[in-house]
């Protein structure tokens, strides 16, 4: 009886069990390895870094682990083009970095990276790999659509969306969402950034537009134009003055583009200089001047790249001297500055720029009809019709405040940074940095300085117009707001251009890495200056950033040239091929930046000049290609075989003069011929838009009819000849 009772108790307890015994979870051991790798990798293209950490059972770093992993799947390390075994862990960490200067590359060869896959605690991470040809799509689509639809905003948006779709594993809707909430917003707010450089650029662009708006509405711009007109009675004079002002503002390319373009625009408008021509003058003096100036915000970056690469190669010396020695090898920026002066002084043009200049002179159309004009929102402000009094000081006060405070701010921020660094160097027993203009400008904060000075300059414009009773305070504030709003489209293009660059950067599609891997396979020391110039141009054009191009290619190019010179016992820091390579990278980065529609300096130049952005790019490219071709044929090619740049620079200048003199034509002569032939603005613009064949056939029909009526030359015949 007792046994039966016990059996019933056991059966009841089993039937009342709420969960099977087999479903009780077992405690899972943590992974032995933690793997940090890029989320996206391009097939057959090295990644920047992969880090593997050995962990204890509690998840902490196992600093005692200094052995080789038994097996790693999905990772390969190549040194000097040879597949090499992975090194051992060091204090529990294994860092695999790609160093192009040392010819060390890390490849992800599988969609999954596994460390010790045969063990129970193996480490695993998934990586999305894409074809290298897909990484070239966004910049290629941006250029093709911009030329096809003649709409840069549409082209940039589609380019970002295509890149986002690729990164979203082909999901079209998710790509659209990421286009807006990830890439575009990211460029504005810059999460994780402490410098907020993009927001500062956006704000000082708006503040500068506000300053120009108040100057224009208050009559200061009109007074400045009237004063300048006393010294410049010809179109060529206004262009030379623009070029000269671009040389004076040498300390920063952003400040150069915005200040020169906005200051000279009303003056060149009166002289009937097209906005495309003004944008070319501004853009072609901004980065070239800052890049070759011995004191500018560019110098510290350029010297830093040279110093870091030379130090990694074990070469010591005065890196600033090497920088100075490389200046004559900057054929493109040096010859471009001379070419800009020739274009401005002689008055000849060719290609699309000739059409733009002819249109402006003959019909007074400074911007091609149907294209965006940034000054349309300003109404009649340029002529100062809103002002009660046109006073020169309403223009000079904000300009002096802007330039004066900019120089003071650069000196102040640079000095503070040098003092901070000297305290650290003193604790480390290192030599202190000298407080000279070069070091101060190198360690300054130009974006922060321009943000504050542009705002104060816009306020100074309001105060000047208000105190001089040129405008009531309420109208000054309204003009301030209208000037800031006039820069909206330019800022939109700038943000979209930054977004395309982010889609193509090393953390995403790695477009620059693909181009470098494809174009730098076969190299020779004598061809290095030419190869590096062309490679830098391609990378800069695709990414829209000359600075990132310099940072990527300077270590690679200098190290390759050095490795090719070592067997020849000519590995001197100031060897002409080393200097030619440095000059080729820095010059090629500027050349590609000038031709790229997604370049930030190109966007700012067209915005400050009031030109349609795409028209500016299309009219500037033939000039940039001309100077680049001369720089290669009469610069980088011969300098690679021992010719001195001091001989090649004058030769290149003579060639540019001959091209402009014999191939170029005077826009004034062309405009006069058009008006004498009776060609209307509509007919001229229809030909410019691609209706040449229809217009010519109509002209031929008119000419035939006139011949049957009157043997003398008719207006239709003259029109057909033109």
C-alpha positions in Angstrom: 0.0 0.0 0.0 2.8 2.3 0.9 4.6 1.5 -2.3 1.5 2.3 -4.4 1.1 5.6 -2.6 4.8 6.6 -3.4 4.3 5.6 -7.0 1.2 7.8 -7.3 3.2 10.8 -5.8 6.0 10.3 -8.4 3.6 10.2 -11.3 1.7 13.2 -10.1 4.9 15.3 -9.7 6.0 14.3 -13.3 2.6 15.2 -14.8 2.7 18.6 -13.0 6.2 19.5 -14.4 5.7 22.9 -16.1 8.8 22.6 -18.3 10.8 19.7 -19.7 14.0 19.0 -18.0 15.8 19.0 -21.4 14.8 22.7 -22.0 16.7 24.0 -19.0 19.3 26.3 -20.6 23.0 25.6 -20.1 25.4 28.5 -19.4 27.2 29.4 -22.6 30.9 30.2 -22.4 31.9 33.6 -24.0 34.0 33.6 -27.2 37.7 33.3 -26.8 38.4 36.0 -29.4 36.8 39.4 -30.1 37.3 40.6 -33.8 37.0 44.2 -34.9 36.9 44.5 -38.7 35.2 46.9 -41.2 31.6 46.2 -41.8 32.2 46.6 -45.6 35.2 45.3 -47.5 36.0 45.5 -51.2 37.1 42.3 -52.8 40.8 42.2 -53.6 41.3 45.6 -52.0 43.2 45.9 -48.6 41.4 47.1 -45.6 42.8 49.7 -43.2 42.9 47.5 -40.0 41.6 44.4 -38.3 42.1 43.9 -34.6 41.7 40.6 -32.7 41.7 40.4 -28.9 42.0 37.3 -26.7 39.5 37.3 -23.9 39.2 35.5 -20.5 36.2 33.6 -19.4 34.8 36.7 -17.8 35.1 38.7 -21.0 38.2 40.7 -19.9 41.3 41.1 -22.0 43.8 38.2 -21.5 47.0 40.2 -21.4 49.1 37.1 -20.8 48.2 35.6 -24.2 51.1 36.2 -26.6 50.9 33.2 -28.9 50.0 32.5 -32.5 46.3 31.7 -33.2 46.0 28.1 -34.3 43.9 29.0 -37.4 42.5 32.2 -38.9 40.0 31.9 -41.7 39.1 34.9 -43.9 42.2 37.0 -43.3 45.5 37.3 -45.3 48.6 39.4 -44.6 50.7 40.3 -47.6 54.2 41.9 -47.2 56.0 43.0 -50.3 53.5 41.1 -52.5 54.1 37.8 -50.6 51.5 36.0 -48.5 52.9 36.1 -45.0 51.9 34.2 -41.8 50.1 36.2 -39.2 52.3 37.5 -36.3 51.7 36.4 -32.7 49.5 38.2 -30.2 51.1 40.9 -28.1 49.6 41.3 -24.6 46.4 39.7 -25.8 46.0 41.9 -28.9 46.8 41.2 -32.6 46.7 44.3 -34.7 46.9 43.9 -38.5 47.3 47.3 -40.3 47.7 48.1 -43.9 50.7 50.3 -44.5 51.2 51.2 -48.2 54.4 52.9 -47.4 55.9 49.7 -46.1 54.0 47.6 -48.8 52.1 45.7 -46.1 48.4 44.9 -46.9 45.6 43.2 -45.0 42.9 41.5 -47.1 39.6 40.1 -46.0 39.1 37.0 -48.2 35.8 35.6 -46.9 32.4 36.9 -45.8 33.1 35.5 -42.3 36.3 35.9 -40.3 36.9 33.0 -37.9 39.7 32.6 -35.3 40.3 29.0 -34.2 37.1 27.7 -35.8 37.7 24.1 -34.5 37.5 25.2 -30.9 34.3 25.7 -28.9 35.1 29.3 -28.0 36.1 30.4 -31.5 35.7 34.0 -32.5 33.5 35.0 -35.5 32.5 38.2 -37.3 30.7 38.7 -40.6 31.9 41.2 -43.2 29.9 42.4 -46.2 32.1 42.2 -49.3 31.4 44.0 -52.5 32.9 44.1 -56.0 35.6 46.8 -56.6 33.7 48.0 -59.6 30.7 48.8 -57.5 32.8 51.2 -55.4 33.4 53.3 -58.5 29.7 53.7 -59.3 28.7 56.7 -57.1 31.3 59.2 -58.3 30.8 58.0 -61.9 27.1 58.3 -61.7 27.4 61.8 -60.2 29.5 63.1 -63.1 27.4 61.4 -65.8 24.0 62.5 -64.5 25.3 66.0 -63.8 26.3 66.4 -67.5 23.3 64.5 -68.8 20.5 66.3 -66.8 22.5 69.5 -66.2 21.3 69.3 -62.6 24.0 68.9 -59.9 21.5 68.4 -57.0 19.7 65.5 -58.8 23.1 64.0 -59.7 24.4 64.1 -56.2 21.3 62.7 -54.6 21.1 59.8 -57.0 24.9 59.2 -56.4 24.4 59.0 -52.7 21.3 56.8 -53.0 23.2 54.3 -55.3 26.0 54.1 -52.7 23.6 53.7 -49.9 21.8 50.9 -51.8 25.1 49.1 -52.3 25.9 49.4 -48.6 22.4 48.2 -47.7 22.9 44.8 -49.6 20.9 46.0 -52.6 17.8 47.1 -50.5 16.4 50.0 -52.5 14.1 51.4 -49.8 16.7 51.0 -47.0 19.2 52.8 -49.3 16.7 55.7 -49.6 16.3 55.9 -45.9 20.0 55.8 -45.2 20.6 58.5 -47.8 18.7 61.0 -45.7 19.0 59.8 -42.1 22.6 58.6 -42.2 24.7 60.2 -44.9 23.2 63.7 -45.4 22.4 64.3 -41.7 25.8 62.9 -40.7 27.6 65.6 -42.7 25.7 68.3 -40.9 25.8 67.1 -37.3 29.0 65.0 -37.5 28.3 62.6 -34.6 31.3 61.9 -32.5 33.2 64.9 -33.9 34.7 67.5 -31.5 35.7 70.0 -34.2 32.3 70.3 -36.0 34.2 71.6 -39.1 31.2 71.0 -41.5 28.8 73.0 -39.3 31.3 75.8 -39.0 31.8 75.9 -42.8 28.0 76.1 -43.3 27.6 78.8 -40.7 30.5 81.1 -41.9 29.2 80.7 -45.4 25.8 81.9 -44.3 27.3 84.7 -42.3 29.4 85.8 -45.2 26.3 85.8 -47.4 24.6 87.9 -44.7 27.5 90.4 -44.7 27.4 90.7 -48.5 23.6 91.1 -48.4 23.9 94.1 -46.0 26.7 95.6 -47.9 24.7 95.4 -51.1 21.4 96.7 -49.7 23.2 99.5 -47.8 24.8 100.9 -50.9 28.4 99.9 -49.8 28.9 97.5 -52.7 27.7 100.1 -55.2 30.0 102.7 -53.8 32.9 100.2 -53.9 32.2 99.4 -57.5 32.0 103.1 -58.4 35.4 103.7 -56.8 37.0 100.7 -58.5 35.6 101.8 -61.8 37.9 104.8 -61.7 40.9 102.5 -61.9 39.5 99.9 -64.3 37.8 101.0 -67.5 38.1 97.6 -69.3 36.9 94.1 -68.7 40.5 92.9 -68.6 41.3 95.3 -65.7 38.5 93.9 -63.6 39.7 90.3 -64.2 43.3 91.2 -63.4 42.1 92.9 -60.2 40.2 89.7 -59.2 43.4 87.6 -59.9 45.5 90.0 -57.8 43.0 90.0 -54.9 43.2 86.2 -55.0 46.9 86.3 -54.6 46.7 88.6 -51.6 44.3 86.4 -49.6 46.7 83.5 -49.5 46.3 82.2 -46.0 43.2 80.0 -46.6 41.4 78.7 -49.7 37.9 78.8 -48.2 38.4 82.5 -47.1 39.8 83.2 -50.5 36.9 81.7 -52.5 34.2 83.3 -50.4 35.7 86.8 -50.0 37.1 87.3 -53.5 34.0 86.1 -55.2 31.5 88.0 -53.2 33.6 91.2 -53.2 34.4 91.3 -56.9 31.1 90.1 -58.2 29.3 93.5 -58.4 32.4 95.0 -60.1 32.8 92.3 -62.7 29.0 92.4 -63.3 29.3 96.0 -64.3 32.1 95.1 -66.6 30.0 92.4 -68.2 32.2 89.5 -67.1 30.2 86.3 -67.0 29.7 84.6 -63.7 31.4 81.5 -65.1 34.5 83.5 -65.8 34.5 85.1 -62.3 34.1 81.6 -60.7 37.1 80.4 -62.7 39.2 83.3 -61.6 38.3 82.7 -58.0 38.6 78.9 -58.0 41.9 79.0 -59.9 43.6 81.3 -57.4 42.2 79.9 -54.1 43.7 76.4 -53.6 46.8 77.0 -55.9 47.8 80.1 -53.9 47.2 78.4 -50.5 49.0 75.2 -51.6 52.2 76.9 -52.7 52.3 79.8 -50.2 55.1 79.4 -47.7 52.7 80.5 -45.0 49.1 79.2 -45.1 46.7 76.7 -43.5 47.9 74.2 -46.1 51.6 74.3 -45.2 51.4 72.5 -41.9 49.4 69.7 -43.4 51.8 69.3 -46.4 54.9 69.4 -44.2 53.3 66.9 -41.8 52.8 64.4 -44.6 56.4 64.8 -45.7 57.8 64.6 -42.2 55.8 61.5 -41.2 56.7 59.6 -44.4 60.4 60.5 -44.2 60.5 59.6 -40.6 59.0 56.2 -41.3 61.7 55.6 -43.9 64.5 56.6 -41.5 65.4 59.8 -43.3 66.1 62.8 -41.1 66.5 66.4 -42.0 64.8 69.8 -42.3 61.4 68.9 -43.6 60.5 72.6 -44.2 63.5 72.8 -46.5 62.3 69.8 -48.4 58.9 71.5 -48.7 60.5 74.7 -50.1 62.6 72.6 -52.5 59.5 71.0 -53.8 57.8 74.3 -54.7 59.3 74.5 -58.2 58.0 71.0 -58.9 54.3 72.2 -58.4 53.9 72.7 -62.1 50.2 72.7 -62.2 49.4 75.4 -59.6 52.3 77.6 -60.6 51.4 77.5 -64.3 47.7 77.8 -63.6 48.2 81.1 -61.7 50.2 82.3 -64.7 47.6 81.1 -67.1 44.8 82.9 -65.2 46.8 86.1 -65.5 47.2 85.6 -69.2 43.5 84.9 -69.7 42.6 88.0 -67.7 45.2 90.3 -69.3 45.1 89.2 -73.0 41.3 88.8 -73.0 41.2 85.7 -75.2 39.1 82.6 -74.3 38.2 79.3 -75.9 35.7 76.5 -75.4 32.6 76.9 -73.3 34.2 79.9 -71.5 34.3 81.8 -74.9 30.5 81.2 -75.3 29.8 82.4 -71.8 31.9 85.5 -72.2 30.3 86.3 -75.6 26.8 85.8 -74.2 27.6 88.2 -71.3 29.1 90.9 -73.6 26.6 90.7 -76.4 23.3 90.2 -74.5 24.2 91.2 -70.9 23.3 87.7 -69.7 25.8 87.1 -66.9 24.3 83.7 -66.2 23.0 81.3 -68.8 19.2 81.6 -69.1 17.4 78.9 -67.2 20.3 78.3 -64.8 20.4 79.2 -61.1 21.5 82.7 -60.2 22.3 83.1 -56.5 21.8 86.8 -56.6 18.2 86.7 -57.8 17.0 86.6 -54.2 18.8 89.9 -53.5 16.5 91.8 -55.9 18.0 95.2 -56.6 20.4 95.1 -53.7 23.6 95.0 -55.9 22.9 98.5 -57.2 22.2 99.8 -53.8 18.6 100.9 -54.7 17.4 100.2 -51.2 20.0 102.5 -49.6 19.3 106.2 -48.8 23.1 106.9 -49.0 25.8 105.1 -50.9 28.9 105.2 -48.7 32.2 103.5 -49.3 32.7 102.8 -45.6 29.6 100.5 -45.6 31.7 98.1 -47.7 35.2 98.8 -46.2 34.2 98.5 -42.5 32.9 94.9 -42.8 35.8 93.9 -45.1 38.4 95.3 -42.8 36.8 93.7 -39.8 36.7 90.3 -41.6 40.3 90.4 -42.7 41.7 92.0 -39.5 39.9 89.8 -37.1 40.8 86.7 -39.2 44.5 87.4 -38.9 44.2 88.2 -35.2 42.2 85.1 -34.6 44.6 82.8 -36.5 47.5 84.2 -34.5 45.6 83.9 -31.2 44.4 80.3 -31.7 47.7 79.2 -33.0 49.6 80.8 -30.1 47.3 79.1 -27.6 47.8 75.7 -29.2 51.6 76.1 -29.4 51.7 77.1 -25.7 49.7 74.0 -24.8 51.9 71.7 -26.9 55.1 73.3 -25.3 53.8 72.4 -21.9 53.5 68.7 -23.0 56.8 68.8 -24.7 58.5 70.3 -21.6 57.1 67.4 -19.5 58.5 64.9 -22.1 61.9 66.7 -22.2 61.5 67.7 -25.8 62.5 71.0 -27.5 59.9 73.7 -27.5 58.2 75.0 -30.6 59.0 78.5 -31.7 56.2 81.1 -31.7 56.7 82.3 -35.3 54.2 83.0 -38.0 54.7 79.7 -39.7 54.2 77.6 -36.6 51.3 79.7 -35.4 49.4 79.4 -38.7 50.1 75.7 -38.8 48.5 75.2 -35.3 45.7 77.7 -35.7 42.0 76.8 -36.0 40.9 78.5 -39.3 37.3 77.1 -39.4 36.6 78.4 -35.9 38.2 81.8 -36.6 36.3 82.2 -39.9 33.0 81.4 -38.2 33.5 84.1 -35.5 35.0 86.7 -37.8 32.4 86.3 -40.5 29.6 86.7 -37.9 31.3 89.8 -36.4 31.8 91.2 -39.9 28.2 90.8 -40.8 27.2 92.6 -37.5 29.7 95.3 -38.4 28.0 95.8 -41.8 24.6 96.2 -40.0 26.1 98.7 -37.5 27.8 100.7 -40.3 24.7 100.9 -42.4 22.5 101.8 -39.5 24.7 104.5 -38.0 25.3 106.1 -41.4 21.5 106.2 -41.9 21.9 104.4 -45.2 19.2 101.9 -44.1 16.9 101.7 -41.1 17.9 99.0 -38.6 14.8 96.9 -39.5 15.8 96.9 -43.2 19.4 96.1 -42.2 18.3 93.0 -40.3 16.0 92.0 -43.2 18.9 92.4 -45.7 21.1 90.3 -43.3 18.5 87.5 -43.3 18.1 87.7 -47.1 21.8 87.5 -47.6 22.1 84.4 -45.4 19.2 82.8 -47.2 20.7 83.4 -50.6 23.4 80.8 -49.7 21.0 78.0 -49.1 21.4 76.2 -52.5 25.1 76.5 -52.3 25.1 74.9 -48.8 22.8 72.2 -50.0 25.2 71.3 -52.8 28.1 71.4 -50.4 26.4 69.0 -48.0 25.5 66.6 -50.8 29.1 66.7 -52.1 30.3 65.9 -48.6 27.9 63.0 -48.4 29.2 61.5 -51.7 32.7 61.8 -50.3 31.6 59.9 -47.2 29.9 57.2 -49.2 33.2 56.7 -51.1 35.6 57.0 -48.1 37.8 54.2 -46.6 35.1 53.1 -44.1 32.5 52.5 -46.8 33.1 51.9 -50.5 36.8 52.7 -50.3 36.8 54.3 -53.8 40.2 55.9 -53.4 41.7 52.5 -52.3 40.3 50.8 -55.4 41.8 53.5 -57.7 45.2 53.3 -56.0 45.2 49.5 -56.3 44.2 49.6 -60.0 46.5 52.3 -61.1 49.7 51.8 -59.1 50.8 48.3 -60.2 53.8 49.1 -62.5 56.0 51.9 -61.5 59.4 53.2 -62.6 61.5 55.9 -60.8 61.7 58.2 -63.9 57.9 58.0 -64.4 57.0 58.5 -60.8 56.4 62.3 -61.0 54.0 61.9 -63.9 52.3 58.8 -62.5 51.7 60.3 -59.1 50.3 63.5 -60.7 47.8 61.6 -62.8 47.0 59.2 -59.9 46.4 62.1 -57.5 44.2 63.8 -60.1 42.0 60.7 -60.5 41.6 60.1 -56.8 40.9 63.8 -56.1 38.4 64.0 -58.9 36.5 60.9 -57.6 36.5 61.9 -54.0 36.3 65.7 -54.3 38.9 66.3 -51.6 42.5 67.3 -52.3 43.4 67.0 -48.6 42.3 63.3 -48.3 44.1 62.6 -51.6 47.3 64.0 -50.2 47.0 62.1 -47.0 46.4 58.8 -48.9 49.0 59.2 -51.6 51.9 61.0 -50.0 53.1 58.1 -47.9 52.6 55.6 -50.8 54.2 57.7 -53.5 57.2 58.9 -51.5 57.9 55.4 -50.2 57.7 53.8 -53.7 60.1 56.4 -55.1 62.4 55.8 -52.2 62.3 52.0 -52.7 63.1 52.4 -56.4 66.0 54.8 -55.7 67.6 52.6 -53.0 69.0 50.0 -55.5 70.5 52.9 -57.4 72.2 54.4 -54.3 70.4 57.6 -54.9 67.9 57.7 -52.0 68.5 61.3 -51.0 65.6 63.2 -49.3 66.1 66.1 -51.8 66.6 64.0 -54.9 64.9 65.5 -57.9 62.7 62.4 -58.3 61.6 62.6 -54.6 60.8 66.3 -55.0 59.1 65.7 -58.3 56.9 63.0 -56.7 56.0 65.3 -53.8 55.1 68.1 -56.2 53.2 65.6 -58.4 50.9 64.5 -55.6 50.2 68.0 -54.2 49.6 69.4 -57.7 47.6 66.5 -59.0 45.3 66.7 -55.9 44.5 70.4 -56.8 44.0 69.6 -60.5 41.5 66.8 -59.7 39.8 69.0 -57.2 39.3 71.7 -59.8 37.6 69.3 -62.2 35.4 67.6 -59.7 31.8 68.7 -59.3 31.7 67.3 -55.8 34.7 69.4 -54.5 33.9 71.7 -51.6 36.1 74.5 -52.8 34.5 74.3 -56.3 31.1 74.6 -54.7 32.1 77.6 -52.6 33.7 79.4 -55.6 30.6 79.1 -57.7 28.4 80.1 -54.8 30.4 83.2 -53.9 30.6 84.2 -57.6 26.9 83.7 -58.2 27.5 81.2 -60.9 25.5 78.0 -61.6 27.7 75.3 -60.2 27.6 72.9 -63.1 28.3 75.7 -65.6 31.3 76.7 -63.6 32.7 73.1 -63.6 32.1 72.6 -67.4 33.7 75.9 -68.3 36.6 75.4 -66.0 37.5 71.9 -67.0 38.9 72.8 -70.5 41.2 75.4 -68.9 42.3 73.0 -66.2 43.0 70.2 -68.7 45.0 72.5 -70.8 47.3 73.6 -68.0 47.5 70.0 -66.7 48.5 68.8 -70.2 51.2 71.4 -70.4 52.3 70.5 -66.9 52.7 66.9 -67.9 54.4 67.3 -71.3 56.6 70.2 -70.3 57.0 69.5 -66.6 56.6 66.1 -65.0 57.7 64.0 -67.9 61.0 65.8 -68.6 61.7 66.5 -64.9 61.6 62.7 -64.4 64.6 62.4 -66.7 66.7 65.1 -65.1 65.6 68.4 -66.6 65.5 71.3 -64.1 62.1 72.9 -63.3 63.6 76.4 -63.6 64.0 75.7 -67.3 60.7 73.9 -67.7 58.5 76.5 -66.0 59.3 79.3 -68.5 58.9 76.8 -71.4 55.5 75.8 -70.1 54.5 79.4 -69.7 55.4 80.2 -73.3 53.4 77.2 -74.5 50.3 78.4 -72.6 50.7 81.9 -74.1 50.9 80.4 -77.6 47.8 78.3 -77.0 45.9 81.2 -75.7 47.1 83.6 -78.4 46.6 81.4 -81.4 43.7 79.1 -80.3 41.8 81.6 -78.1 39.6 84.3 -79.5 38.4 87.7 -78.1 34.9 87.5 -76.7 34.4 91.2 -77.5 35.1 90.5 -81.2 32.8 87.6 -81.2 30.0 89.6 -79.5 30.4 92.4 -82.0 30.2 90.0 -84.9 27.0 88.5 -83.5 25.3 91.8 -83.0 26.3 93.0 -86.5 24.8 89.8 -87.9 21.6 90.3 -86.1 21.8 87.1 -84.1 19.3 87.3 -81.2 19.9 86.0 -77.7 17.4 83.2 -78.1 19.2 82.0 -81.3 22.6 82.2 -79.6 21.4 80.3 -76.5 19.6 77.7 -78.6 22.9 77.0 -80.4 24.6 76.8 -77.0 22.0 74.3 -75.8 22.8 71.9 -78.7 20.4 73.1 -81.5 23.3 74.1 -83.8 22.2 71.9 -86.7 18.6 73.3 -86.7 19.8 76.9 -86.5 22.4 76.4 -89.3 19.9 74.7 -91.6 17.5 77.6 -91.0 20.3 80.0 -91.8 21.2 78.2 -95.0 17.5 78.4 -96.1 17.4 82.1 -95.4 20.6 82.7 -97.2 19.3 80.9 -100.3 16.2 83.0 -100.4 18.1 86.2 -100.0 20.5 85.3 -102.8 17.5 84.9 -105.2 16.2 88.3 -104.3 19.3 90.5 -103.8 22.8 89.8 -104.9 24.2 91.9 -102.1 25.1 90.5 -98.7 22.0 90.3 -96.4 21.8 90.2 -92.6 20.9 86.5 -92.9 24.1 85.8 -94.7 26.1 87.6 -92.1 24.3 85.6 -89.4 25.1 82.4 -91.2 28.8 83.3 -91.4 28.9 84.0 -87.7 
